[in-house]
Amino acid sequence: MQLFFREEGKSNSQTIVIVHGLYGSSDNWLTVGKKLGLNYHVYLIDQRNHGRSPNADSHTYENMTEDLAAFFEEHQIEKATVIGHSMGGKTAMFFAAEYPEKVEKLIVADIAPKNYLDLQEKSQYYLHQHILESLKEVRQQQYESREEIADFLRLKLDNESLVLFLLKNVYRNKETHKFDCRINVDVLYDYLDEVISGVNYRWFEDRMPILNYPVLFIKGEKSPYISDEDEQRIREIYPEVQFENIPNAGHWLHAEQPQLFMEALERFI
């Protein structure tokens, strides 16, 4: 699969590849990419079924890892620092474990190598299921304006920042003149179990300890995605891991505290 990408910086610099999360795209990381591009050669990709990359019938971490490997080959990237957020963080962990020789450093933003379908984490699954069901309704209804869609999503989700984030996926199809979503809603709904549960501690059991490359986990202070117990398990997988905690930030830490997030990246890179 040929992924859509954006590029910042100079080609003779150290390479960084940024992998977005669920419902995201390279657009969401342009500010970070431009700042890093002042000193590095930065690629920002759209994962399959997201943004302007092609849709596909499946959406597994193995799929996304092979997409990323093909991207490295296509652009002749011998080695890069890989930054992944949320679902993209799991893709980055999978890729780094499968292709350690291609990873200079690994940075994982606000996701743990865990099965979020565990009973204690079931709320995350139901939230994403509800989001995708709401986006399915957006596609089925014939809304006249983005404002109408925003009002519908506010009613469904009751979270203004989440609504604004999801609206970035909504566009008017020039052929049908109807509003549609850039993400492949149906396939993501069908593969939600994999997205939420994949690349977990059990998956790493025959791979740990991993010492091939430096690893940084960045977590949002207000985010529930990385617990103290998760940190202990992360240390079992990556014994030399570093942690950064971004104060007053939730799951979208790079947007909520951009300066602090950038400082954490630059210290590690």
Rosetta silent file (secondary structure, phi, psi, omega in degrees, C-alpha in Angstrom):
SEQUENCE: MQLFFREEGKSNSQTIVIVHGLYGSSDNWLTVGKKLGLNYHVYLIDQRNHGRSPNADSHTYENMTEDLAAFFEEHQIEKATVIGHSMGGKTAMFFAAEYPEKVEKLIVADIAPKNYLDLQEKSQYYLHQHILESLKEVRQQQYESREEIADFLRLKLDNESLVLFLLKNVYRNKETHKFDCRINVDVLYDYLDEVISGVNYRWFEDRMPILNYPVLFIKGEKSPYISDEDEQRIREIYPEVQFENIPNAGHWLHAEQPQLFMEALERFI
SCORE:     score description
SCORE:     0.000 S_00000001
   1 L     0.000  133.876 -179.975    0.000    0.000    0.000 S_00000001
   2 L   -94.429  107.310 -175.845    1.311    3.447   -0.950 S_00000001
   3 L   -78.919  142.191  170.220    0.712    5.710    2.037 S_00000001
   4 L   -70.962  144.774 -179.770    0.017    9.419    1.742 S_00000001
   5 E  -149.662  161.296  170.816    2.652   11.471    3.536 S_00000001
   6 E  -119.594  154.439 -173.574    3.866   14.972    4.254 S_00000001
   7 E  -134.635  134.782  177.950    7.529   15.904    4.420 S_00000001
   8 E  -133.393  152.304  174.622    9.380   18.576    6.376 S_00000001
   9 L    88.389 -170.953 -175.424   13.053   19.482    6.764 S_00000001
  10 L  -103.040  139.779 -174.081   16.178   18.653    4.809 S_00000001
  11 L   -68.450  -16.644 -179.989   16.896   15.241    3.318 S_00000001
  12 L   -92.550   11.653  179.352   20.496   15.184    4.556 S_00000001
  13 L  -100.804  170.801  174.415   19.412   15.352    8.216 S_00000001
  14 L   -58.436  139.750 -174.244   18.544   12.626   10.710 S_00000001
  15 E   -94.220  138.744  174.428   15.179   11.086    9.774 S_00000001
  16 E  -126.818  134.326  175.862   12.042   11.092   11.933 S_00000001
  17 E  -118.313  126.356 -177.811    8.811    9.285   11.025 S_00000001
  18 E  -109.014  129.573 -176.632    5.594   10.304   12.811 S_00000001
  19 E  -119.793  115.770 -175.505    2.640    7.879   13.015 S_00000001
  20 L   -74.756  174.451 -179.814   -0.747    9.294   14.083 S_00000001
  21 L  -100.449 -172.428 -179.160   -3.464    7.626   16.161 S_00000001
  22 L   -58.985  134.416 -176.892   -7.030    6.421   15.617 S_00000001
  23 L    71.395   -1.064 -175.690   -9.199    8.968   13.722 S_00000001
  24 L   -93.047 -171.347  176.470   -6.064   11.068   13.159 S_00000001
  25 L  -165.259  177.172  176.939   -3.907   11.932   10.173 S_00000001
  26 H   -60.631  -28.759  179.069   -0.664   13.655    9.280 S_00000001
  27 H   -54.765  -39.438 -176.092   -2.581   16.968    9.459 S_00000001
  28 H   -67.524  -14.268 -175.356   -2.842   16.638   13.243 S_00000001
  29 H  -115.509   10.930 -176.929    0.945   16.524   13.535 S_00000001
  30 H   -61.910  -40.536 -179.957    1.937   19.283   11.132 S_00000001
  31 H   -60.804  -46.485  177.763    2.860   21.730   13.907 S_00000001
  32 H   -63.328  -44.010 -178.156    5.153   19.148   15.517 S_00000001
  33 H   -62.143  -41.178 -179.890    6.523   18.131   12.109 S_00000001
  34 H   -66.625  -39.981  179.167    7.346   21.693   11.087 S_00000001
  35 H   -67.288  -44.241  177.384    9.167   22.396   14.351 S_00000001
  36 H   -66.358  -29.954 -178.803   11.167   19.167   14.149 S_00000001
  37 L   -65.799  -13.873  176.127   11.803   19.930   10.474 S_00000001
  38 L   -65.866  -26.609 -177.162   13.998   22.865   11.483 S_00000001
  39 L  -125.925  -12.643 -174.264   16.681   20.346   12.483 S_00000001
  40 L  -133.718  168.780  174.137   15.586   16.972   11.102 S_00000001
  41 E   -97.373  112.980 -168.700   14.126   15.309    8.014 S_00000001
  42 E  -115.763  129.664  170.152   10.535   14.506    9.001 S_00000001
  43 E  -110.241  133.110  174.150    7.948   12.275    7.356 S_00000001
  44 E  -117.949  116.900 -174.665    4.349   12.394    8.588 S_00000001
  45 E  -103.064  155.910  164.534    2.282    9.505    7.264 S_00000001
  46 L   -99.311  122.200  176.803   -1.424    8.766    7.013 S_00000001
  47 L   -70.541  161.217  178.164   -2.026    5.181    8.094 S_00000001
  48 L   -52.009  147.004  179.470   -4.296    2.942    6.016 S_00000001
  49 L    65.036   17.752  179.229   -8.014    3.741    6.332 S_00000001
  50 L  -138.233  153.330  173.409   -7.137    7.246    7.548 S_00000001
  51 L    54.441 -130.467 -177.958   -6.598   10.665    6.020 S_00000001
  52 L  -104.788   11.234  173.150   -5.645   10.561    2.354 S_00000001
  53 L   -79.609  159.273 -177.798   -4.130    7.080    2.368 S_00000001
  54 L   -63.480  152.127  170.072   -6.033    4.284    0.592 S_00000001
  55 L   -79.627  157.312  179.200   -8.800    2.350    2.273 S_00000001
  56 L  -144.309  164.419 -177.510   -8.357   -1.380    2.802 S_00000001
  57 L   -83.007  -10.144  179.868  -10.505   -4.343    3.821 S_00000001
  58 L  -134.959  159.297 -176.474   -8.446   -5.090    6.933 S_00000001
  59 L  -149.622   74.969  178.717   -6.881   -3.045    9.717 S_00000001
  60 L  -111.361  164.890  178.019   -4.462   -5.016   11.866 S_00000001
  61 H   -68.671  -28.696  173.934   -1.173   -3.979   13.445 S_00000001
  62 H   -64.998  -43.035  175.291    0.576   -6.449   11.169 S_00000001
  63 H   -56.181  -51.229 -174.573   -1.007   -4.630    8.198 S_00000001
  64 H   -67.369  -32.597  176.829    0.084   -1.228    9.494 S_00000001
  65 H   -68.035  -43.150  178.618    3.592   -2.456   10.269 S_00000001
  66 H   -67.379  -34.685  173.685    4.039   -3.855    6.777 S_00000001
  67 H   -59.301  -44.057 -178.297    2.706   -0.579    5.344 S_00000001
  68 H   -68.229  -39.562  177.209    5.342    1.269    7.344 S_00000001
  69 H   -61.907  -41.317  177.952    8.087   -1.148    6.273 S_00000001
  70 H   -65.689  -35.317  177.779    7.102   -0.615    2.634 S_00000001
  71 H   -64.813  -43.341  176.757    7.191    3.143    3.208 S_00000001
  72 H   -58.949  -43.302 -178.470   10.761    2.895    4.586 S_00000001
  73 H   -67.636  -44.673 -178.021   11.791    0.883    1.544 S_00000001
  74 H   -60.406  -38.400 -176.582   10.062    3.197   -0.950 S_00000001
  75 L   -99.675   11.878  175.243   11.749    6.276    0.519 S_00000001
  76 L    52.846   45.901  177.607   15.080    4.514    1.090 S_00000001
  77 L   -90.113  109.522 -179.494   15.025    5.184    4.837 S_00000001
  78 L   -75.664  -39.625 -177.040   17.790    3.094    6.336 S_00000001
  79 L  -156.341  142.340 -178.915   17.139    4.147    9.917 S_00000001
  80 E  -150.989  156.470  165.530   14.811    6.603   11.650 S_00000001
  81 E   -80.764  126.187 -177.154   13.473    7.772   14.966 S_00000001
  82 E  -108.588  124.909  178.173    9.852    6.600   15.018 S_00000001
  83 E  -112.862  124.945  179.108    7.230    8.580   16.942 S_00000001
  84 E  -131.428  136.590  178.790    3.786    7.022   17.403 S_00000001
  85 E  -112.388  132.662  174.560    0.722    8.324   19.224 S_00000001
  86 L    55.580 -123.345  177.056   -2.080    6.101   20.560 S_00000001
  87 H   -54.047  -37.988  176.965   -2.859    3.499   17.856 S_00000001
  88 H   -64.585  -28.946  175.099    0.201    4.851   16.031 S_00000001
  89 H   -66.493  -38.798  176.933    2.233    4.155   19.161 S_00000001
  90 H   -69.151  -38.937  174.575    1.244    0.501   18.978 S_00000001
  91 H   -59.427  -44.110 -179.027    2.122    0.450   15.275 S_00000001
  92 H   -63.281  -41.016  177.821    5.504    1.973   16.146 S_00000001
  93 H   -63.593  -43.462  179.110    6.152   -0.627   18.873 S_00000001
  94 H   -62.164  -49.222 -179.195    5.222   -3.471   16.498 S_00000001
  95 H   -59.250  -45.468 -178.016    7.400   -2.046   13.723 S_00000001
  96 H   -64.503  -36.374  179.024   10.365   -1.515   16.045 S_00000001
  97 H   -70.330  -34.805 -178.307   10.112   -5.068   17.387 S_00000001
  98 H   -83.133  -31.207 -176.356    9.931   -6.530   13.866 S_00000001
  99 L  -130.147   59.994 -175.796   12.528   -4.235   12.251 S_00000001
 100 H   -60.175  -28.348 -178.711   14.915   -3.169   15.040 S_00000001
 101 H   -68.970  -14.280 -178.854   17.706   -2.482   12.556 S_00000001
 102 H   -99.057    0.965 -173.813   15.596    0.347   11.071 S_00000001
 103 E  -111.474  116.678  174.779   14.915    2.131   14.375 S_00000001
 104 E   -75.654  -52.420  176.564   17.257    4.794   15.733 S_00000001
 105 E  -147.029  153.854  178.874   14.982    5.639   18.658 S_00000001
 106 E  -119.373  127.054  177.664   11.384    4.804   19.584 S_00000001
 107 E  -123.731  121.961 -178.104    8.999    7.371   21.075 S_00000001
 108 E  -114.792  122.664 -176.787    5.533    6.257   22.195 S_00000001
 109 E  -105.277  112.436  169.310    2.972    8.929   23.084 S_00000001
 110 L    52.630   52.550  169.532    0.222    8.071   25.577 S_00000001
 111 L  -154.469  148.783  178.521   -0.444    4.408   24.924 S_00000001
 112 L  -113.696  156.011  173.658    0.735    1.258   26.696 S_00000001
 113 L   -77.282   75.516 -175.308    1.519   -2.195   25.298 S_00000001
 114 L  -142.687  163.030  175.225   -1.639   -3.598   26.862 S_00000001
 115 L   -89.095  104.606 -178.765   -4.974   -5.152   26.022 S_00000001
 116 L   -79.471    7.154  172.036   -7.481   -2.345   26.548 S_00000001
 117 L   -90.540   -4.566  174.455  -10.291   -4.891   26.257 S_00000001
 118 L   -55.162  151.742 -174.318   -9.490   -6.106   29.780 S_00000001
 119 H   -51.715  -40.416 -177.601  -12.467   -5.651   32.090 S_00000001
 120 H   -67.670  -22.531 -175.067  -10.929   -2.641   33.833 S_00000001
 121 H  -108.123   10.091 -173.397  -10.396   -0.901   30.492 S_00000001
 122 H   -59.317  -27.665 -178.259  -13.702   -1.798   28.823 S_00000001
 123 H   -60.328  -35.077  178.498  -14.857    1.845   28.975 S_00000001
 124 H   -64.358  -40.497  179.040  -12.263    2.783   26.332 S_00000001
 125 H   -63.303  -47.239 -177.965  -13.648    0.138   23.984 S_00000001
 126 H   -64.873  -34.835  177.212  -17.226    1.308   24.460 S_00000001
 127 H   -61.764  -48.960 -178.645  -16.201    4.929   23.901 S_00000001
 128 H   -67.474  -35.501  176.016  -14.577    4.126   20.553 S_00000001
 129 H   -61.616  -43.191  179.668  -17.481    1.901   19.563 S_00000001
 130 H   -65.747  -39.929  178.188  -19.859    4.789   20.286 S_00000001
 131 H   -60.438  -48.554 -177.073  -17.676    7.225   18.301 S_00000001
 132 H   -68.042  -36.258  175.157  -17.643    4.959   15.235 S_00000001
 133 H   -63.160  -39.340  178.390  -21.383    4.319   15.470 S_00000001
 134 H   -65.532  -40.453  178.240  -21.929    8.087   15.581 S_00000001
 135 H   -68.789  -31.901  174.013  -19.738    8.585   12.510 S_00000001
 136 H   -61.013  -42.015  179.131  -21.687    5.857   10.714 S_00000001
 137 H   -64.298  -38.263  177.572  -24.847    7.879   11.360 S_00000001
 138 H   -57.926  -42.343 -178.862  -23.165   11.001    9.985 S_00000001
 139 H   -68.613  -33.263 -175.987  -22.492    9.146    6.728 S_00000001
 140 H   -78.430  -32.140 -178.396  -26.053    7.808    6.512 S_00000001
 141 L   -82.999  154.635  179.134  -27.812   11.126    7.138 S_00000001
 142 L  -103.440   78.058 -179.926  -27.961   13.866    4.523 S_00000001
 143 L   -75.699  147.867 -177.963  -26.728   16.835    6.503 S_00000001
 144 L   -91.605  -19.828 -175.799  -26.706   20.233    4.832 S_00000001
 145 L  -152.086  160.737  175.430  -23.796   21.754    6.760 S_00000001
 146 H   -65.086  -30.237  179.188  -20.838   20.995    9.005 S_00000001
 147 H   -62.892  -39.853  177.738  -22.642   22.935   11.751 S_00000001
 148 H   -64.585  -41.014  178.500  -25.471   20.396   11.696 S_00000001
 149 H   -64.670  -42.298  178.770  -22.958   17.556   11.926 S_00000001
 150 H   -59.959  -44.168  179.872  -21.180   19.300   14.817 S_00000001
 151 H   -63.420  -40.135  177.850  -24.469   19.693   16.697 S_00000001
 152 H   -62.511  -46.024 -178.931  -25.290   16.020   16.138 S_00000001
 153 H   -67.325  -35.498  176.127  -21.879   14.888   17.416 S_00000001
 154 H   -61.476  -41.567  179.128  -22.119   17.198   20.439 S_00000001
 155 H   -64.568  -39.346 -177.083  -25.439   15.596   21.322 S_00000001
 156 H   -76.556  -40.567 -167.589  -23.992   12.104   20.896 S_00000001
 157 H  -107.982  -24.179  177.328  -20.564   12.535   22.481 S_00000001
 158 L    52.388   43.747  179.855  -20.864   15.500   24.879 S_00000001
 159 L  -150.515  102.214 -171.446  -17.175   16.342   24.454 S_00000001
 160 H   -61.793  -45.149 -177.807  -16.348   19.545   22.573 S_00000001
 161 H   -65.404  -37.255  177.351  -12.653   18.874   21.972 S_00000001
 162 H   -65.975  -41.743  179.028  -13.426   15.352   20.709 S_00000001
 163 H   -60.604  -45.860 -179.437  -16.129   16.714   18.389 S_00000001
 164 H   -63.668  -37.527  177.813  -13.742   19.297   16.907 S_00000001
 165 H   -64.995  -45.297 -179.045  -11.105   16.605   16.415 S_00000001
 166 H   -67.537  -32.288 -179.245  -13.548   14.267   14.636 S_00000001
 167 H   -62.176  -21.705  177.893  -14.851   17.066   12.425 S_00000001
 168 L   -65.585  -17.957  178.611  -11.412   17.195   10.774 S_00000001
 169 L   -88.899  -10.086 -174.581  -12.368   13.878    9.156 S_00000001
 170 E   -92.224  132.292  178.816  -15.614   15.214    7.688 S_00000001
 171 E  -146.892  161.075  177.400  -15.640   16.546    4.134 S_00000001
 172 E   -93.685  121.077  179.062  -18.117   17.103    1.313 S_00000001
 173 L   -68.305  123.714 -175.516  -17.705   14.582   -1.494 S_00000001
 174 L   -67.324  -26.408 -178.340  -17.407   16.493   -4.777 S_00000001
 175 L   -82.899  -45.202 -177.088  -19.104   13.720   -6.750 S_00000001
 176 L   -92.848  -17.207 -176.472  -22.077   12.958   -4.496 S_00000001
 177 L    63.948   15.540  176.461  -22.212   16.423   -2.825 S_00000001
 178 L  -104.139  157.198  176.197  -22.875   14.594    0.447 S_00000001
 179 E   -76.976  140.189  179.909  -20.809   14.752    3.606 S_00000001
 180 E  -140.895  177.118  179.554  -18.540   11.760    4.191 S_00000001
 181 E  -113.191  139.717  176.909  -15.645   10.710    6.462 S_00000001
 182 L   -70.379  -30.456  177.183  -12.017   10.405    5.420 S_00000001
 183 L   -78.372  151.206 -179.952  -11.573    7.476    7.798 S_00000001
 184 L   -84.114   83.725 -169.738  -12.882    4.088    6.714 S_00000001
 185 H   -56.989  -45.935 -175.020  -15.570    3.926    9.388 S_00000001
 186 H   -63.762  -45.651 -179.500  -16.964    0.471    8.548 S_00000001
 187 H   -68.439  -40.860  177.983  -13.607   -1.320    8.502 S_00000001
 188 H   -62.536  -36.324  177.030  -12.388    0.445   11.660 S_00000001
 189 H   -65.083  -44.202 -178.979  -15.599   -0.616   13.401 S_00000001
 190 H   -65.920  -30.543 -176.775  -15.096   -4.229   12.279 S_00000001
 191 L  -105.484   17.551 -177.068  -11.456   -4.231   13.463 S_00000001
 192 H   -61.861  -38.290  178.034  -11.966   -2.237   16.660 S_00000001
 193 H   -56.094  -44.398  179.768  -11.236   -5.260   18.868 S_00000001
 194 H   -65.037  -43.648 -178.774   -7.822   -5.614   17.213 S_00000001
 195 H   -61.325  -41.426 -175.612   -7.067   -1.894   17.486 S_00000001
 196 H   -79.316  -34.506 -172.333   -7.931   -1.833   21.193 S_00000001
 197 H  -100.328  -21.482 -170.858   -6.411   -5.153   22.254 S_00000001
 198 L   -69.217  167.071 -179.074   -3.420   -5.665   19.935 S_00000001
 199 L    49.767   60.616 -178.056    0.314   -5.222   20.674 S_00000001
 200 L  -107.731 -179.977 -175.811   -0.145   -6.108   24.337 S_00000001
 201 H   -56.192  -41.261 -179.151    2.137   -7.411   27.075 S_00000001
 202 H   -63.387  -36.474  179.161    1.491  -11.031   26.071 S_00000001
 203 H   -61.528  -29.891 -177.921    2.499  -10.237   22.465 S_00000001
 204 H   -87.157   -7.682 -169.781    5.895   -9.067   23.800 S_00000001
 205 L   -55.695  -39.887 -179.222    6.533  -12.094   26.043 S_00000001
 206 L   -92.503    9.076  179.434    8.861  -13.898   23.617 S_00000001
 207 L  -112.982  -17.886 -175.100   10.525  -10.635   22.523 S_00000001
 208 L   -86.627  153.282   -0.777   11.550   -9.099   25.849 S_00000001
 209 L   -80.644  148.600  177.641   13.782   -7.635   27.021 S_00000001
 210 L  -102.278  120.134 -176.006   14.208   -5.205   24.132 S_00000001
 211 L  -130.479   13.644 -172.821   17.505   -3.328   24.243 S_00000001
 212 L   -74.038  -23.490 -173.468   18.144   -2.628   20.551 S_00000001
 213 L  -153.328  151.082  176.359   17.222    1.088   20.615 S_00000001
 214 L   -65.577  144.247 -175.892   16.512    3.841   23.166 S_00000001
 215 E  -130.532  135.205  175.273   12.828    4.112   24.110 S_00000001
 216 E  -126.214  130.900  169.262   10.792    7.019   25.486 S_00000001
 217 E  -109.093  127.970  177.040    7.170    6.889   26.660 S_00000001
 218 E  -112.641  125.909 -177.749    5.422   10.248   27.004 S_00000001
 219 E  -122.346  148.537  173.689    2.191   10.287   28.970 S_00000001
 220 E   -83.925  131.759 -176.005   -0.441   12.924   29.656 S_00000001
 221 L   -56.532  -35.680 -176.577   -0.846   13.569   33.371 S_00000001
 222 L   -94.865    2.364 -177.072   -4.651   13.537   33.065 S_00000001
 223 L   -87.964  141.965  178.640   -4.825   10.611   30.653 S_00000001
 224 L   -89.312    3.854 -169.166   -5.941    7.147   31.829 S_00000001
 225 L   -75.383  -26.570  179.348   -4.032    5.304   29.099 S_00000001
 226 L  -125.841  109.455 -179.647   -0.787    4.583   31.023 S_00000001
 227 L   -92.545  173.782  176.420   -1.174    3.517   34.660 S_00000001
 228 H   -62.011  -38.125  177.736    1.516    2.895   37.299 S_00000001
 229 H   -65.010  -38.599  177.201    1.075   -0.840   36.716 S_00000001
 230 H   -61.127  -41.078  179.943    1.542   -0.268   32.985 S_00000001
 231 H   -59.228  -40.980  179.185    4.834    1.524   33.670 S_00000001
 232 H   -61.640  -42.093 -179.427    6.120   -1.515   35.553 S_00000001
 233 H   -71.138  -35.054  176.470    5.272   -3.786   32.624 S_00000001
 234 H   -61.760  -39.260  178.614    6.785   -1.360   30.136 S_00000001
 235 H   -65.902  -30.403  176.239   10.038   -1.532   32.116 S_00000001
 236 H   -67.392  -37.644 -179.907    9.965   -5.333   31.810 S_00000001
 237 H   -76.178  -46.794 -177.335    9.746   -5.025   28.030 S_00000001
 238 L  -120.345   85.085 -173.636   12.134   -2.064   27.706 S_00000001
 239 L   -57.966  -26.425 -177.326   14.475   -2.163   30.766 S_00000001
 240 L  -102.711   18.686 -176.396   16.232    1.071   29.780 S_00000001
 241 L   -61.861  149.337  171.127   13.040    3.010   28.977 S_00000001
 242 E  -112.013  149.227  177.459   12.652    6.675   29.874 S_00000001
 243 E  -122.313  142.301  171.352    9.349    8.292   30.897 S_00000001
 244 E  -127.563  133.265  179.377    8.130   11.855   30.512 S_00000001
 245 E  -111.719  120.453 -177.599    4.928   13.065   32.174 S_00000001
 246 E   -94.967  112.495 -177.577    3.246   16.110   30.580 S_00000001
 247 L   -66.224  150.798  177.088    1.327   18.120   33.212 S_00000001
 248 L    53.646   37.534  178.790   -2.223   19.343   32.546 S_00000001
 249 L  -132.817  143.466  174.320   -2.487   17.162   29.437 S_00000001
 250 L  -101.379 -144.253 -174.106   -4.834   14.351   28.486 S_00000001
 251 L   -68.324  -34.775  179.471   -4.604   11.835   25.659 S_00000001
 252 L   -92.066   57.445 -171.340   -4.029   14.474   22.927 S_00000001
 253 H   -61.726  -31.625 -178.727   -1.002   15.783   24.795 S_00000001
 254 H   -70.301  -24.365  177.703    0.784   17.130   21.712 S_00000001
 255 H   -92.721  -31.021 -175.531   -2.159   19.464   21.039 S_00000001
 256 H   -81.113  -36.423  179.454   -2.963   20.304   24.669 S_00000001
 257 L  -134.187   67.233 -172.637    0.592   21.115   25.799 S_00000001
 258 H   -60.766  -39.400 -177.814    2.552   21.586   22.548 S_00000001
 259 H   -67.560  -45.852 -179.814    5.554   23.381   24.051 S_00000001
 260 H   -65.464  -37.143  178.270    6.074   20.857   26.850 S_00000001
 261 H   -64.702  -44.497  178.983    5.592   17.995   24.409 S_00000001
 262 H   -62.249  -41.237  179.471    8.169   19.461   22.013 S_00000001
 263 H   -61.723  -40.012  178.502   10.652   19.952   24.831 S_00000001
 264 H   -64.392  -41.731  177.304   10.248   16.273   25.816 S_00000001
 265 H   -61.643  -49.727 -173.220   10.849   15.188   22.208 S_00000001
 266 H   -66.445  -35.349  177.717   13.893   17.390   21.727 S_00000001
 267 H   -61.382  -40.925 -175.234   15.516   16.276   24.999 S_00000001
 268 H   -79.766  -42.351 -177.371   15.294   12.652   23.931 S_00000001
 269 L   -69.333    0.000    0.000   16.088   12.986   20.236 S_00000001
